[in-house]
């Protein structure tokens, strides 16, 4: 399964909304009330609610790419 295929089935673990890849290495919840962002490290999405909570107040534009983009 490619990363693009994985994106079609991933949802935010907190609210079950769709996530989209932003800034090459971040999965961002599409629900504006949720606002969680999940890092992708070494090609692995870190989809833990606690991890997403850390970035709720960080604007997408301020997220730094974490390394190589997932393949």
PyMOL Python script that loads the backbone (N, CA, C, O; Angstrom):
from pymol import cmd

cmd.read_pdbstr("""\
ATOM      1  N   UNK A   1       0.851  -1.179   0.000  1.00  0.00           N
ATOM      2  CA  UNK A   1       0.000   0.000   0.000  1.00  0.00           C
ATOM      3  C   UNK A   1       0.895   1.241   0.000  1.00  0.00           C
ATOM      4  O   UNK A   1       1.822   1.347   0.804  1.00  0.00           O
ATOM      5  N   UNK A   2       0.616   2.159  -0.891  1.00  0.00           N
ATOM      6  CA  UNK A   2       1.385   3.397  -0.953  1.00  0.00           C
ATOM      7  C   UNK A   2       0.854   4.388   0.082  1.00  0.00           C
ATOM      8  O   UNK A   2      -0.226   4.203   0.642  1.00  0.00           O
ATOM      9  N   UNK A   3       1.625   5.429   0.322  1.00  0.00           N
ATOM     10  CA  UNK A   3       1.198   6.453   1.269  1.00  0.00           C
ATOM     11  C   UNK A   3      -0.071   7.148   0.775  1.00  0.00           C
ATOM     12  O   UNK A   3      -0.946   7.482   1.575  1.00  0.00           O
ATOM     13  N   UNK A   4      -0.174   7.365  -0.532  1.00  0.00           N
ATOM     14  CA  UNK A   4      -1.374   7.995  -1.104  1.00  0.00           C
ATOM     15  C   UNK A   4      -2.611   7.139  -0.851  1.00  0.00           C
ATOM     16  O   UNK A   4      -3.678   7.667  -0.540  1.00  0.00           O
ATOM     17  N   UNK A   5      -2.475   5.829  -0.981  1.00  0.00           N
ATOM     18  CA  UNK A   5      -3.593   4.926  -0.689  1.00  0.00           C
ATOM     19  C   UNK A   5      -3.951   4.963   0.792  1.00  0.00           C
ATOM     20  O   UNK A   5      -5.124   4.923   1.162  1.00  0.00           O
ATOM     21  N   UNK A   6      -2.933   5.038   1.621  1.00  0.00           N
ATOM     22  CA  UNK A   6      -3.163   5.119   3.065  1.00  0.00           C
ATOM     23  C   UNK A   6      -3.945   6.377   3.427  1.00  0.00           C
ATOM     24  O   UNK A   6      -4.810   6.342   4.303  1.00  0.00           O
ATOM     25  N   UNK A   7      -3.648   7.471   2.767  1.00  0.00           N
ATOM     26  CA  UNK A   7      -4.358   8.731   3.039  1.00  0.00           C
ATOM     27  C   UNK A   7      -5.858   8.622   2.794  1.00  0.00           C
ATOM     28  O   UNK A   7      -6.635   9.333   3.432  1.00  0.00           O
ATOM     29  N   UNK A   8      -6.273   7.762   1.900  1.00  0.00           N
ATOM     30  CA  UNK A   8      -7.698   7.640   1.603  1.00  0.00           C
ATOM     31  C   UNK A   8      -8.476   6.974   2.727  1.00  0.00           C
ATOM     32  O   UNK A   8      -9.700   7.095   2.782  1.00  0.00           O
ATOM     33  N   UNK A   9      -7.785   6.268   3.630  1.00  0.00           N
ATOM     34  CA  UNK A   9      -8.491   5.590   4.719  1.00  0.00           C
ATOM     35  C   UNK A   9      -8.198   6.175   6.103  1.00  0.00           C
ATOM     36  O   UNK A   9      -8.899   5.859   7.065  1.00  0.00           O
ATOM     37  N   UNK A  10      -7.177   7.019   6.213  1.00  0.00           N
ATOM     38  CA  UNK A  10      -6.849   7.596   7.520  1.00  0.00           C
ATOM     39  C   UNK A  10      -7.873   8.645   7.933  1.00  0.00           C
ATOM     40  O   UNK A  10      -8.338   9.436   7.112  1.00  0.00           O
ATOM     41  N   UNK A  11      -8.217   8.638   9.220  1.00  0.00           N
ATOM     42  CA  UNK A  11      -9.089   9.657   9.798  1.00  0.00           C
ATOM     43  C   UNK A  11      -8.479  10.113  11.113  1.00  0.00           C
ATOM     44  O   UNK A  11      -7.663   9.410  11.709  1.00  0.00           O
ATOM     45  N   UNK A  12      -8.879  11.285  11.556  1.00  0.00           N
ATOM     46  CA  UNK A  12      -8.425  11.808  12.845  1.00  0.00           C
ATOM     47  C   UNK A  12      -8.951  10.878  13.943  1.00  0.00           C
ATOM     48  O   UNK A  12     -10.147  10.591  13.986  1.00  0.00           O
ATOM     49  N   UNK A  13      -8.080  10.411  14.820  1.00  0.00           N
ATOM     50  CA  UNK A  13      -8.541   9.508  15.877  1.00  0.00           C
ATOM     51  C   UNK A  13      -9.418  10.201  16.915  1.00  0.00           C
ATOM     52  O   UNK A  13     -10.137   9.529  17.655  1.00  0.00           O
ATOM     53  N   UNK A  14      -9.374  11.518  16.983  1.00  0.00           N
ATOM     54  CA  UNK A  14     -10.162  12.249  17.978  1.00  0.00           C
ATOM     55  C   UNK A  14     -11.602  12.472  17.529  1.00  0.00           C
ATOM     56  O   UNK A  14     -12.533  12.308  18.318  1.00  0.00           O
ATOM     57  N   UNK A  15     -11.789  12.850  16.253  1.00  0.00           N
ATOM     58  CA  UNK A  15     -13.136  13.220  15.805  1.00  0.00           C
ATOM     59  C   UNK A  15     -13.615  12.410  14.600  1.00  0.00           C
ATOM     60  O   UNK A  15     -14.765  12.556  14.187  1.00  0.00           O
ATOM     61  N   UNK A  16     -12.767  11.568  14.036  1.00  0.00           N
ATOM     62  CA  UNK A  16     -13.085  10.718  12.886  1.00  0.00           C
ATOM     63  C   UNK A  16     -13.293  11.479  11.578  1.00  0.00           C
ATOM     64  O   UNK A  16     -13.906  10.954  10.649  1.00  0.00           O
ATOM     65  N   UNK A  17     -12.791  12.704  11.501  1.00  0.00           N
ATOM     66  CA  UNK A  17     -12.849  13.470  10.251  1.00  0.00           C
ATOM     67  C   UNK A  17     -11.661  13.101   9.378  1.00  0.00           C
ATOM     68  O   UNK A  17     -10.674  12.537   9.852  1.00  0.00           O
ATOM     69  N   UNK A  18     -11.769  13.421   8.122  1.00  0.00           N
ATOM     70  CA  UNK A  18     -10.700  13.165   7.163  1.00  0.00           C
ATOM     71  C   UNK A  18      -9.463  13.988   7.520  1.00  0.00           C
ATOM     72  O   UNK A  18      -9.579  15.076   8.084  1.00  0.00           O
ATOM     73  N   UNK A  19      -8.287  13.470   7.193  1.00  0.00           N
ATOM     74  CA  UNK A  19      -7.038  14.221   7.353  1.00  0.00           C
ATOM     75  C   UNK A  19      -6.416  14.410   5.973  1.00  0.00           C
ATOM     76  O   UNK A  19      -6.589  13.586   5.075  1.00  0.00           O
ATOM     77  N   UNK A  20      -5.690  15.510   5.828  1.00  0.00           N
ATOM     78  CA  UNK A  20      -4.997  15.772   4.567  1.00  0.00           C
ATOM     79  C   UNK A  20      -3.524  16.030   4.858  1.00  0.00           C
ATOM     80  O   UNK A  20      -3.162  16.525   5.925  1.00  0.00           O
ATOM     81  N   UNK A  21      -2.691  15.686   3.895  1.00  0.00           N
ATOM     82  CA  UNK A  21      -1.254  15.896   4.017  1.00  0.00           C
ATOM     83  C   UNK A  21      -0.945  17.364   3.749  1.00  0.00           C
ATOM     84  O   UNK A  21      -1.319  17.906   2.709  1.00  0.00           O
ATOM     85  N   UNK A  22      -0.263  17.999   4.691  1.00  0.00           N
ATOM     86  CA  UNK A  22       0.124  19.407   4.582  1.00  0.00           C
ATOM     87  C   UNK A  22       1.612  19.534   4.883  1.00  0.00           C
ATOM     88  O   UNK A  22       2.163  18.756   5.662  1.00  0.00           O
ATOM     89  N   UNK A  23       2.248  20.503   4.272  1.00  0.00           N
ATOM     90  CA  UNK A  23       3.660  20.799   4.539  1.00  0.00           C
ATOM     91  C   UNK A  23       4.540  19.556   4.381  1.00  0.00           C
ATOM     92  O   UNK A  23       5.591  19.459   5.015  1.00  0.00           O
ATOM     93  N   UNK A  24       4.129  18.631   3.562  1.00  0.00           N
ATOM     94  CA  UNK A  24       4.864  17.410   3.210  1.00  0.00           C
ATOM     95  C   UNK A  24       4.907  16.337   4.296  1.00  0.00           C
ATOM     96  O   UNK A  24       4.960  15.151   3.970  1.00  0.00           O
ATOM     97  N   UNK A  25       4.888  16.713   5.571  1.00  0.00           N
ATOM     98  CA  UNK A  25       5.028  15.694   6.620  1.00  0.00           C
ATOM     99  C   UNK A  25       4.069  15.895   7.794  1.00  0.00           C
ATOM    100  O   UNK A  25       4.384  15.525   8.925  1.00  0.00           O
ATOM    101  N   UNK A  26       2.912  16.475   7.527  1.00  0.00           N
ATOM    102  CA  UNK A  26       1.912  16.659   8.587  1.00  0.00           C
ATOM    103  C   UNK A  26       0.540  16.235   8.087  1.00  0.00           C
ATOM    104  O   UNK A  26       0.148  16.585   6.974  1.00  0.00           O
ATOM    105  N   UNK A  27      -0.183  15.492   8.894  1.00  0.00           N
ATOM    106  CA  UNK A  27      -1.569  15.161   8.595  1.00  0.00           C
ATOM    107  C   UNK A  27      -2.435  16.096   9.425  1.00  0.00           C
ATOM    108  O   UNK A  27      -2.339  16.120  10.652  1.00  0.00           O
ATOM    109  N   UNK A  28      -3.276  16.862   8.753  1.00  0.00           N
ATOM    110  CA  UNK A  28      -4.077  17.894   9.407  1.00  0.00           C
ATOM    111  C   UNK A  28      -5.549  17.503   9.321  1.00  0.00           C
ATOM    112  O   UNK A  28      -6.057  17.183   8.246  1.00  0.00           O
ATOM    113  N   UNK A  29      -6.221  17.533  10.461  1.00  0.00           N
ATOM    114  CA  UNK A  29      -7.643  17.210  10.504  1.00  0.00           C
ATOM    115  C   UNK A  29      -8.423  18.276   9.741  1.00  0.00           C
ATOM    116  O   UNK A  29      -8.181  19.472   9.906  1.00  0.00           O
ATOM    117  N   UNK A  30      -9.366  17.831   8.900  1.00  0.00           N
ATOM    118  CA  UNK A  30     -10.177  18.750   8.103  1.00  0.00           C
ATOM    119  C   UNK A  30     -11.300  19.406   8.911  1.00  0.00           C
ATOM    120  O   UNK A  30     -11.932  20.345   8.428  1.00  0.00           O
ATOM    121  N   UNK A  31     -11.554  18.934  10.117  1.00  0.00           N
ATOM    122  CA  UNK A  31     -12.622  19.479  10.956  1.00  0.00           C
ATOM    123  C   UNK A  31     -12.109  20.753  11.640  1.00  0.00           C
ATOM    124  O   UNK A  31     -11.202  20.672  12.469  1.00  0.00           O
ATOM    125  N   UNK A  32     -12.670  21.934  11.310  1.00  0.00           N
ATOM    126  CA  UNK A  32     -12.170  23.180  11.904  1.00  0.00           C
ATOM    127  C   UNK A  32     -12.368  23.262  13.413  1.00  0.00           C
ATOM    128  O   UNK A  32     -11.683  24.039  14.078  1.00  0.00           O
ATOM    129  N   UNK A  33     -13.282  22.486  13.961  1.00  0.00           N
ATOM    130  CA  UNK A  33     -13.476  22.477  15.412  1.00  0.00           C
ATOM    131  C   UNK A  33     -12.413  21.635  16.117  1.00  0.00           C
ATOM    132  O   UNK A  33     -12.140  21.848  17.298  1.00  0.00           O
ATOM    133  N   UNK A  34     -11.822  20.696  15.416  1.00  0.00           N
ATOM    134  CA  UNK A  34     -10.819  19.805  16.007  1.00  0.00           C
ATOM    135  C   UNK A  34      -9.421  20.427  15.955  1.00  0.00           C
ATOM    136  O   UNK A  34      -8.769  20.588  16.987  1.00  0.00           O
ATOM    137  N   UNK A  35      -8.965  20.776  14.746  1.00  0.00           N
ATOM    138  CA  UNK A  35      -7.690  21.469  14.514  1.00  0.00           C
ATOM    139  C   UNK A  35      -6.444  20.671  14.899  1.00  0.00           C
ATOM    140  O   UNK A  35      -5.370  21.261  15.011  1.00  0.00           O
ATOM    141  N   UNK A  36      -6.540  19.370  15.104  1.00  0.00           N
ATOM    142  CA  UNK A  36      -5.357  18.590  15.458  1.00  0.00           C
ATOM    143  C   UNK A  36      -4.484  18.354  14.227  1.00  0.00           C
ATOM    144  O   UNK A  36      -4.960  18.261  13.096  1.00  0.00           O
ATOM    145  N   UNK A  37      -3.184  18.263  14.504  1.00  0.00           N
ATOM    146  CA  UNK A  37      -2.196  18.007  13.456  1.00  0.00           C
ATOM    147  C   UNK A  37      -1.299  16.874  13.933  1.00  0.00           C
ATOM    148  O   UNK A  37      -0.843  16.857  15.076  1.00  0.00           O
ATOM    149  N   UNK A  38      -1.057  15.931  13.032  1.00  0.00           N
ATOM    150  CA  UNK A  38      -0.289  14.740  13.379  1.00  0.00           C
ATOM    151  C   UNK A  38       0.970  14.667  12.517  1.00  0.00           C
ATOM    152  O   UNK A  38       0.885  14.757  11.292  1.00  0.00           O
ATOM    153  N   UNK A  39       2.129  14.506  13.137  1.00  0.00           N
ATOM    154  CA  UNK A  39       3.361  14.427  12.350  1.00  0.00           C
ATOM    155  C   UNK A  39       3.503  13.084  11.649  1.00  0.00           C
ATOM    156  O   UNK A  39       2.974  12.066  12.097  1.00  0.00           O
ATOM    157  N   UNK A  40       4.228  13.108  10.541  1.00  0.00           N
ATOM    158  CA  UNK A  40       4.616  11.885   9.842  1.00  0.00           C
ATOM    159  C   UNK A  40       6.124  11.814   9.977  1.00  0.00           C
ATOM    160  O   UNK A  40       6.847  12.621   9.393  1.00  0.00           O
ATOM    161  N   UNK A  41       6.597  10.846  10.750  1.00  0.00           N
ATOM    162  CA  UNK A  41       8.035  10.709  11.001  1.00  0.00           C
ATOM    163  C   UNK A  41       8.552   9.441  10.330  1.00  0.00           C
ATOM    164  O   UNK A  41       8.024   8.350  10.549  1.00  0.00           O
ATOM    165  N   UNK A  42       9.565   9.594   9.529  1.00  0.00           N
ATOM    166  CA  UNK A  42      10.155   8.459   8.798  1.00  0.00           C
ATOM    167  C   UNK A  42       9.090   7.692   8.021  1.00  0.00           C
ATOM    168  O   UNK A  42       9.141   6.466   7.933  1.00  0.00           O
ATOM    169  N   UNK A  43       8.119   8.425   7.455  1.00  0.00           N
ATOM    170  CA  UNK A  43       7.069   7.811   6.649  1.00  0.00           C
ATOM    171  C   UNK A  43       5.947   7.174   7.446  1.00  0.00           C
ATOM    172  O   UNK A  43       5.049   6.565   6.863  1.00  0.00           O
ATOM    173  N   UNK A  44       5.976   7.301   8.784  1.00  0.00           N
ATOM    174  CA  UNK A  44       4.966   6.682   9.642  1.00  0.00           C
ATOM    175  C   UNK A  44       4.102   7.764  10.283  1.00  0.00           C
ATOM    176  O   UNK A  44       4.620   8.601  11.022  1.00  0.00           O
ATOM    177  N   UNK A  45       2.787   7.763  10.015  1.00  0.00           N
ATOM    178  CA  UNK A  45       1.903   8.741  10.649  1.00  0.00           C
ATOM    179  C   UNK A  45       1.778   8.460  12.150  1.00  0.00           C
ATOM    180  O   UNK A  45       1.484   7.334  12.553  1.00  0.00           O
ATOM    181  N   UNK A  46       2.000   9.471  12.960  1.00  0.00           N
ATOM    182  CA  UNK A  46       1.867   9.332  14.411  1.00  0.00           C
ATOM    183  C   UNK A  46       0.453   9.796  14.779  1.00  0.00           C
ATOM    184  O   UNK A  46       0.243  10.956  15.135  1.00  0.00           O
ATOM    185  N   UNK A  47      -0.503   8.880  14.687  1.00  0.00           N
ATOM    186  CA  UNK A  47      -1.919   9.208  14.828  1.00  0.00           C
ATOM    187  C   UNK A  47      -2.414   8.961  16.254  1.00  0.00           C
ATOM    188  O   UNK A  47      -3.377   8.224  16.466  1.00  0.00           O
ATOM    189  N   UNK A  48      -1.759   9.573  17.210  1.00  0.00           N
ATOM    190  CA  UNK A  48      -2.173   9.504  18.615  1.00  0.00           C
ATOM    191  C   UNK A  48      -2.842  10.818  18.984  1.00  0.00           C
ATOM    192  O   UNK A  48      -2.336  11.887  18.641  1.00  0.00           O
ATOM    193  N   UNK A  49      -3.975  10.755  19.679  1.00  0.00           N
ATOM    194  CA  UNK A  49      -4.692  11.971  20.065  1.00  0.00           C
ATOM    195  C   UNK A  49      -3.770  12.900  20.851  1.00  0.00           C
ATOM    196  O   UNK A  49      -3.784  14.113  20.645  1.00  0.00           O
ATOM    197  N   UNK A  50      -2.979  12.336  21.739  1.00  0.00           N
ATOM    198  CA  UNK A  50      -2.069  13.151  22.553  1.00  0.00           C
ATOM    199  C   UNK A  50      -1.065  13.897  21.683  1.00  0.00           C
ATOM    200  O   UNK A  50      -0.705  15.035  21.986  1.00  0.00           O
ATOM    201  N   UNK A  51      -0.617  13.272  20.619  1.00  0.00           N
ATOM    202  CA  UNK A  51       0.320  13.920  19.706  1.00  0.00           C
ATOM    203  C   UNK A  51      -0.380  15.060  18.964  1.00  0.00           C
ATOM    204  O   UNK A  51       0.179  16.149  18.830  1.00  0.00           O
ATOM    205  N   UNK A  52      -1.586  14.817  18.488  1.00  0.00           N
ATOM    206  CA  UNK A  52      -2.359  15.851  17.802  1.00  0.00           C
ATOM    207  C   UNK A  52      -2.691  17.021  18.711  1.00  0.00           C
ATOM    208  O   UNK A  52      -2.735  18.166  18.261  1.00  0.00           O
ATOM    209  N   UNK A  53      -2.924  16.742  19.986  1.00  0.00           N
ATOM    210  CA  UNK A  53      -3.231  17.799  20.957  1.00  0.00           C
ATOM    211  C   UNK A  53      -2.091  18.810  21.076  1.00  0.00           C
ATOM    212  O   UNK A  53      -2.332  19.992  21.321  1.00  0.00           O
ATOM    213  N   UNK A  54      -0.863  18.354  20.905  1.00  0.00           N
ATOM    214  CA  UNK A  54       0.298  19.239  21.060  1.00  0.00           C
ATOM    215  C   UNK A  54       0.326  20.344  20.011  1.00  0.00           C
ATOM    216  O   UNK A  54       0.955  21.380  20.227  1.00  0.00           O
ATOM    217  N   UNK A  55      -0.349  20.140  18.877  1.00  0.00           N
ATOM    218  CA  UNK A  55      -0.259  21.079  17.765  1.00  0.00           C
ATOM    219  C   UNK A  55      -1.586  21.769  17.436  1.00  0.00           C
ATOM    220  O   UNK A  55      -1.707  22.393  16.381  1.00  0.00           O
ATOM    221  N   UNK A  56      -2.572  21.669  18.312  1.00  0.00           N
ATOM    222  CA  UNK A  56      -3.894  22.267  18.059  1.00  0.00           C
ATOM    223  C   UNK A  56      -3.779  23.759  17.766  1.00  0.00           C
ATOM    224  O   UNK A  56      -4.414  24.251  16.833  1.00  0.00           O
ATOM    225  N   UNK A  57      -2.995  24.475  18.531  1.00  0.00           N
ATOM    226  CA  UNK A  57      -2.905  25.927  18.393  1.00  0.00           C
ATOM    227  C   UNK A  57      -1.810  26.390  17.440  1.00  0.00           C
ATOM    228  O   UNK A  57      -1.576  27.591  17.306  1.00  0.00           O
ATOM    229  N   UNK A  58      -1.143  25.462  16.782  1.00  0.00           N
ATOM    230  CA  UNK A  58      -0.089  25.819  15.833  1.00  0.00           C
ATOM    231  C   UNK A  58      -0.705  25.955  14.441  1.00  0.00           C
ATOM    232  O   UNK A  58      -1.293  24.997  13.939  1.00  0.00           O
ATOM    233  N   UNK A  59      -0.585  27.116  13.811  1.00  0.00           N
ATOM    234  CA  UNK A  59      -1.111  27.256  12.450  1.00  0.00           C
ATOM    235  C   UNK A  59      -0.354  26.356  11.473  1.00  0.00           C
ATOM    236  O   UNK A  59       0.842  26.117  11.642  1.00  0.00           O
ATOM    237  N   UNK A  60      -1.041  25.871  10.474  1.00  0.00           N
ATOM    238  CA  UNK A  60      -0.424  24.979   9.476  1.00  0.00           C
ATOM    239  C   UNK A  60       0.819  25.630   8.877  1.00  0.00           C
ATOM    240  O   UNK A  60       1.822  24.957   8.642  1.00  0.00           O
ATOM    241  N   UNK A  61       0.754  26.936   8.630  1.00  0.00           N
ATOM    242  CA  UNK A  61       1.891  27.637   8.025  1.00  0.00           C
ATOM    243  C   UNK A  61       3.131  27.609   8.911  1.00  0.00           C
ATOM    244  O   UNK A  61       4.245  27.762   8.411  1.00  0.00           O
ATOM    245  N   UNK A  62       2.958  27.416  10.213  1.00  0.00           N
ATOM    246  CA  UNK A  62       4.082  27.415  11.143  1.00  0.00           C
ATOM    247  C   UNK A  62       4.676  26.024  11.342  1.00  0.00           C
ATOM    248  O   UNK A  62       5.722  25.896  11.977  1.00  0.00           O
ATOM    249  N   UNK A  63       4.040  24.987  10.819  1.00  0.00           N
ATOM    250  CA  UNK A  63       4.556  23.628  10.963  1.00  0.00           C
ATOM    251  C   UNK A  63       5.783  23.456  10.080  1.00  0.00           C
ATOM    252  O   UNK A  63       5.753  23.776   8.892  1.00  0.00           O
ATOM    253  N   UNK A  64       6.833  22.963  10.652  1.00  0.00           N
ATOM    254  CA  UNK A  64       8.067  22.736   9.909  1.00  0.00           C
ATOM    255  C   UNK A  64       8.078  21.325   9.339  1.00  0.00           C
ATOM    256  O   UNK A  64       7.696  20.385  10.036  1.00  0.00           O
ATOM    257  N   UNK A  65       8.504  21.151   8.093  1.00  0.00           N
ATOM    258  CA  UNK A  65       8.659  19.787   7.567  1.00  0.00           C
ATOM    259  C   UNK A  65       9.622  19.005   8.452  1.00  0.00           C
ATOM    260  O   UNK A  65      10.621  19.543   8.929  1.00  0.00           O
ATOM    261  N   UNK A  66       9.311  17.740   8.664  1.00  0.00           N
ATOM    262  CA  UNK A  66      10.072  16.925   9.609  1.00  0.00           C
ATOM    263  C   UNK A  66      11.155  16.072   8.969  1.00  0.00           C
ATOM    264  O   UNK A  66      11.872  15.356   9.668  1.00  0.00           O
ATOM    265  N   UNK A  67      11.279  16.136   7.693  1.00  0.00           N
ATOM    266  CA  UNK A  67      12.254  15.294   7.004  1.00  0.00           C
ATOM    267  C   UNK A  67      11.743  14.965   5.630  1.00  0.00           C
ATOM    268  O   UNK A  67      10.938  15.713   5.076  1.00  0.00           O
ATOM    269  N   UNK A  68      12.190  13.861   5.064  1.00  0.00           N
ATOM    270  CA  UNK A  68      11.758  13.517   3.719  1.00  0.00           C
ATOM    271  C   UNK A  68      10.251  13.282   3.662  1.00  0.00           C
ATOM    272  O   UNK A  68       9.662  12.751   4.603  1.00  0.00           O
ATOM    273  N   UNK A  69       9.645  13.673   2.570  1.00  0.00           N
ATOM    274  CA  UNK A  69       8.219  13.451   2.377  1.00  0.00           C
ATOM    275  C   UNK A  69       7.946  11.961   2.233  1.00  0.00           C
ATOM    276  O   UNK A  69       8.776  11.228   1.694  1.00  0.00           O
ATOM    277  N   UNK A  70       6.784  11.502   2.713  1.00  0.00           N
ATOM    278  CA  UNK A  70       6.444  10.092   2.577  1.00  0.00           C
ATOM    279  C   UNK A  70       6.315   9.698   1.109  1.00  0.00           C
ATOM    280  O   UNK A  70       5.938  10.512   0.266  1.00  0.00           O
ATOM    281  N   UNK A  71       6.628   8.457   0.821  1.00  0.00           N
ATOM    282  CA  UNK A  71       6.545   7.967  -0.560  1.00  0.00           C
ATOM    283  C   UNK A  71       5.259   7.241  -0.792  1.00  0.00           C
ATOM    284  O   UNK A  71       5.013   6.758  -1.897  1.00  0.00           O
TER     285      UNK A  71
END
""", "prot")
cmd.dss("prot")
cmd.show_as("cartoon", "prot")
cmd.util.cbc("prot")
cmd.orient("prot")
